[in-house]
């Protein structure tokens, strides 16, 4: 069953960072815990293509994170 990584706010107030193993079915943006390589997935997390790491950290998400660079008047 696919998990929406954004659905859980557990640990956000305690500073705890959840790590997701390769093979876990997720949706969202993640960074390799070993080298920082970033991916966006809507399926199973792969092994990191840069270093072969198997642990992923969910990237912070904001609906306005990319809007600043996209709109120029």
C-alpha positions, -999 to 999 in steps of 0.1 A, spaced: 0 0 0 14 34 -10 20 59 18 16 96 12 48 109 29 32 143 34 2 128 53 22 124 85 34 152 107 48 129 133 80 143 147 77 178 131 74 194 165 102 172 181 128 176 154 127 139 147 136 130 111 120 99 96 141 78 73 125 57 46 141 25 33 147 17 -4 118 -4 -16 92 15 5 62 26 -16 59 64 -11 49 97 -29 69 129 -25 103 144 -27 132 127 -9 170 131 -4 195 103 1 205 102 37 241 94 27 249 118 -1 219 142 -3 209 133 -39 173 144 -44 144 126 -62 107 130 -66 89 96 -66 54 82 -68 63 46 -64 89 25 -45 120 43 -34 150 31 -53 186 27 -42 204 60 -46 218 61 -81 247 83 -70 261 64 -39 240 32 -36 225 43 -3 193 27 9 180 54 33 159 84 22 149 115 41 117 133 32 124 168 18 106 197 34 75 206 14 58 240 9 32 249 -17 52 281 -23 87 266 -25 90 269 -62 66 298 -68 92 325 -61 115 314 -89 86 309 -114 70 343 -112 89 373 -124 72 406 -131 
